[in-house]
Amino acid sequence: MLDREEYVEQAYFFRTLLERIGQNVPLQELMAQAKFELLASTKLPLAIDHLLGELKHSGKMSGGMAMLKHYFVPFQTFLIAEAETDRGRFDYRTALQILAAESNYRTAEQFTSAGLFFFQFEAICRNRLNYDRGLTAMSEDPAYPPAWQEWLLILRRQLGLVDLADMIFVRSQLYFDRRQRFGDEPPEAPILFGLPEGKIANSNRRKDPLFLFSAMQRHLGFPAVPKLEAIDPLPSLVPQLQRRIERLELRIKLMEEEQRGSLDITKYYRQGKAVAPGDDLLE
């Protein structure tokens, strides 16, 4: 894994892009601006230079991130690659929000492999990303010990055939303690989850995995996957209604003048050309 300051700057970089991406400024310019705000003592400005070159050459940033496997973890590359595909509804804003939150969690004191797993897997589930490529990318993350990486590949093969809560439960300390209580031999596979994770997984068997993630966050303080807030249509709806009411008032006024016979159409002539009644007043 990288130094803590690298992840701090990564979180700031992704968060800055997220805040400025809606300003109708090209992504290349946003990245170039954000590069000068980062610490020069980190390797991120050099990585951004490489990403800019790849972005200008191919129009995609995921290719440059894939070349920098020693700096960007495969899961980060996977999210950007999914956001750059034409298929699906996963966009850059959602990817940047997830990347910023993940980089921020890597700097937390309570960082654990289990917390990182639940965060990354929930990001895949909530955004309906490709499970095969996503779990493969997770298994290549250096934050996971070898036992975790091996289990992630097992999960990739058995997902859909075996319930996720069952797979977590049989790798938990709770399952090991129950086997010891009945005199069974200890499991050959290494234990990856503690007692609390095993209890929560056992209580959420045959349920939606999102309920499992939510319970882990409530009881164990695992990070939640950020979700983009829905755009409130009310601020733009009120001006639209106001303009429509003004148009209706103008039309009613024209109809009243026509009924009284006091409608003067000459005032609707402009530079020798006639305009439709009411159009000149609406401009």
Summary of the structure (lengths in Angstrom):
residues: 283
radius of gyration: 28.3
end to end distance: 61.1
largest distance: 103.0
contacts: 769
relative contact order: 0.07
helix: 64%
strand: 3%
